[in-house]
Each structure stands twice: as C-alpha cells, then as structure tokens.
C-alpha cells in the first residue's frame, strides 16, 4: 500500500496494490500493520455505507471532541470527489481543504483524521461509499459547516444546477460561527 501525502499533515491518500487478472481484481483495503509502520495507529469501531445519486453533496460533517472521528473512506461503486477541511486551531493549514477523486476504478482511499470536516460529491450516476470510523456515532457531538462557505471555497466539481443537498446540510453554519474544539498537535 502506498501512502500519498496531501500537503496537509495527517490527511493522507491510501493507494492499495491491486492484483488484476482475467477473473477480476484483489486488494487489501485495510492492513493495520502497514498503517502502523507508517505511523498511523487506529482502532476502527464502526463501518458506514451510503448510496447516493449524481450531484448529491454530503457534508461538511464532523464530530466534536471527545467524540471526534478519524475516517477511512473508499468507494465501492461509482466515483466521488472527497473533501476534507482542516479545522485544527493552530494548524499551519487551518481552514484549508483538499479533495481527491475516489472511485471503484482507482481504489484510492482518503484517511480523514480527527479535527477535519468531511464531505463528498457524487460524480457518476450513483456511488456507494464505505468508511471506517475510530469512534462511534454520537448525535450529541455531531455538527458541520456549510458546504459552500466562501471562507473555505470548496470546489465540489458539480454545477450549481445539478447539486442535491439535504435541508440539514443547507442549514449548517458558516465556519466562523460553527462549533469547533480541535487543537493542532
């Protein structure tokens, strides 16, 4: 497995070694030992999966401390533009975002650490997204920021007319008003 730096500390793209032949393909989507050898020590406690249609934008979501989550995101079907925003106070990349195309074809995964808001847009007719979390879902700690906050300026790779959002995501506060309690270490 190749670990690709994104330019924001702790936010990484994981590129597995894929073995393909006439039967199809095989790859390890998670290997605790390889990650630990790279300095990434996690114990995942929950897996989530969603199916979304073209144009759907989900995010930008996160959980506050002490229930913050690290997520390992991958796509089982289709393609998404996966986005993470650094919300760690004191970080040299505070409020910067990075995006990566994750697809069933490229098998890339995005490791989104605690202290980041996370979201994605669907680039294909449908997409099935699966992600591991190192902390259980906690409604009392769940929050987010607006997907179109001008202070962040995420490019979702979806035309405005094609965007599909939940009412909840449209009502999220801008980053300046949002609850945040993350510190860069």
C-alpha positions as CSV (number, residue, x, y, z in Angstrom):
1,X,0.0,0.0,0.0
2,X,1.3,3.4,-1.0
3,X,0.6,6.3,1.3
4,X,0.4,9.6,-0.5
5,X,0.8,13.0,1.3
6,X,-1.8,15.7,0.5
7,X,0.1,18.7,1.8
8,X,-1.9,18.8,5.0
9,X,-0.4,17.0,7.9
10,X,-2.2,13.7,8.8
11,X,-4.6,13.9,5.8
12,X,-3.5,11.1,3.5
13,X,-4.5,9.2,0.4
14,X,-4.0,5.4,0.6
15,X,-3.4,3.7,-2.7
16,X,-3.6,-0.1,-2.4
17,X,-1.7,-2.6,-4.5
18,X,-4.3,-4.1,-6.9
19,X,-3.8,-7.5,-8.4
20,X,-5.8,-7.9,-11.6
21,X,-6.3,-10.8,-14.0
22,X,-9.0,-12.4,-16.2
23,X,-11.1,-13.2,-13.1
24,X,-11.2,-9.6,-11.8
25,X,-9.1,-8.0,-9.0
26,X,-8.0,-8.3,-5.4
27,X,-6.5,-5.8,-3.0
28,X,-6.2,-5.2,0.8
29,X,-8.4,-2.3,1.7
30,X,-7.0,-2.2,5.2
31,X,-3.9,-3.6,6.8
32,X,-3.3,-2.5,10.4
33,X,0.4,-3.5,10.4
34,X,1.2,-1.4,7.2
35,X,-0.5,1.6,8.6
36,X,1.3,1.3,12.0
37,X,4.6,1.0,10.2
38,X,3.8,4.4,8.6
39,X,3.0,5.9,12.0
40,X,-0.8,5.6,11.7
41,X,-2.3,3.8,14.7
42,X,-6.0,3.4,14.7
43,X,-8.6,1.0,16.0
44,X,-11.8,1.2,14.0
45,X,-15.1,0.6,15.8
46,X,-17.8,1.4,13.2
47,X,-18.3,0.9,9.4
48,X,-20.8,3.1,7.5
49,X,-22.1,2.9,3.9
50,X,-24.1,5.2,1.8
51,X,-25.6,5.1,-1.7
52,X,-26.1,8.5,-3.5
53,X,-27.1,9.7,-6.9
54,X,-25.2,12.1,-9.3
55,X,-25.0,15.6,-7.9
56,X,-25.5,14.8,-4.3
57,X,-23.3,16.6,-1.9
58,X,-23.0,15.2,1.6
59,X,-21.2,17.4,4.1
60,X,-19.3,19.1,5.5
61,X,-19.6,17.0,8.7
62,X,-17.6,16.2,11.8
63,X,-18.0,15.3,15.5
64,X,-16.6,17.4,18.3
65,X,-14.2,16.2,20.9
66,X,-14.2,14.0,22.9
67,X,-16.1,12.0,20.2
68,X,-14.2,13.2,17.2
69,X,-13.7,10.6,14.4
70,X,-11.0,9.6,12.1
71,X,-12.5,8.2,8.9
72,X,-11.0,5.9,6.2
73,X,-13.2,6.5,3.1
74,X,-13.5,4.4,0.0
75,X,-15.8,3.9,-2.9
76,X,-17.4,0.5,-3.8
77,X,-19.3,1.7,-6.9
78,X,-19.0,4.9,-9.0
79,X,-16.9,7.9,-8.3
80,X,-16.9,10.8,-5.8
81,X,-14.9,14.0,-5.1
82,X,-14.0,13.5,-1.5
83,X,-13.1,16.6,0.5
84,X,-11.6,17.3,4.0
85,X,-11.2,20.7,5.7
86,X,-8.6,21.3,8.4
87,X,-10.4,22.7,11.5
88,X,-7.5,22.3,13.9
89,X,-6.8,25.6,15.7
90,X,-3.1,26.5,15.4
91,X,-2.5,24.3,12.3
92,X,-0.4,25.9,9.5
93,X,-3.2,24.7,7.1
94,X,-6.1,25.8,9.2
95,X,-9.3,26.2,7.1
96,X,-7.5,24.8,4.0
97,X,-9.2,21.9,2.1
98,X,-8.0,19.1,-0.1
99,X,-10.0,17.0,-2.4
100,X,-9.3,13.6,-4.1
101,X,-11.3,11.6,-6.6
102,X,-12.1,8.2,-5.1
103,X,-13.6,5.6,-7.3
104,X,-14.3,1.9,-7.7
105,X,-11.8,2.0,-10.5
106,X,-8.8,3.7,-8.8
107,X,-9.4,2.1,-5.4
108,X,-8.0,5.1,-3.6
109,X,-9.0,5.8,0.0
110,X,-8.9,9.1,2.0
111,X,-7.7,9.0,5.6
112,X,-9.5,11.9,7.3
113,X,-8.2,12.5,10.8
114,X,-9.9,14.0,13.8
115,X,-10.2,17.7,13.5
116,X,-11.3,17.8,9.9
117,X,-14.7,18.4,8.4
118,X,-15.5,15.8,5.7
119,X,-17.9,15.7,2.7
120,X,-18.2,14.4,-0.8
121,X,-20.0,15.0,-4.1
122,X,-21.1,12.2,-6.4
123,X,-19.6,12.4,-9.9
124,X,-21.2,9.4,-11.5
125,X,-24.8,8.2,-11.9
126,X,-24.6,6.6,-8.5
127,X,-21.9,6.0,-5.9
128,X,-21.6,3.6,-3.0
129,X,-19.3,5.0,-0.3
130,X,-18.0,3.0,2.6
131,X,-16.0,4.3,5.5
132,X,-14.5,3.1,8.8
133,X,-14.6,5.3,11.9
134,X,-12.4,5.1,15.0
135,X,-15.2,6.5,17.2
136,X,-18.9,5.6,17.4
137,X,-21.5,8.0,16.0
138,X,-22.6,10.5,18.7
139,X,-25.6,12.7,17.8
140,X,-24.8,15.0,20.8
141,X,-21.3,15.7,19.2
142,X,-22.3,15.8,15.6
143,X,-22.1,19.1,13.7
144,X,-20.8,20.6,10.5
145,X,-20.2,23.7,8.3
146,X,-21.9,24.9,5.2
147,X,-20.8,23.1,2.0
148,X,-20.5,26.5,0.2
149,X,-18.8,28.6,2.9
150,X,-17.0,31.4,1.0
151,X,-14.2,31.4,3.6
152,X,-13.3,27.9,2.6
153,X,-14.2,27.8,-1.1
154,X,-14.5,24.1,-1.8
155,X,-14.8,23.2,-5.5
156,X,-17.3,20.4,-5.4
157,X,-16.9,19.5,-9.2
158,X,-20.7,19.7,-9.6
159,X,-22.5,22.5,-11.4
160,X,-24.8,24.6,-9.1
161,X,-27.9,23.5,-11.1
162,X,-27.0,19.8,-10.5
163,X,-26.4,20.0,-6.8
164,X,-28.7,17.9,-4.5
165,X,-28.4,18.6,-0.7
166,X,-30.2,17.7,2.4
167,X,-32.1,20.5,4.2
168,X,-29.8,19.8,7.2
169,X,-26.6,20.5,5.1
170,X,-28.1,23.7,3.7
171,X,-28.8,24.9,7.2
172,X,-25.3,24.3,8.6
173,X,-23.5,27.4,9.9
174,X,-20.5,29.1,8.2
175,X,-17.1,28.1,9.6
176,X,-16.8,31.3,11.6
177,X,-20.0,30.5,13.6
178,X,-19.6,26.8,13.7
179,X,-18.7,24.9,16.9
180,X,-15.1,23.7,16.8
181,X,-12.9,22.4,19.6
182,X,-9.8,20.9,17.8
183,X,-6.2,21.8,18.5
184,X,-3.3,21.1,16.3
185,X,-0.7,18.8,17.9
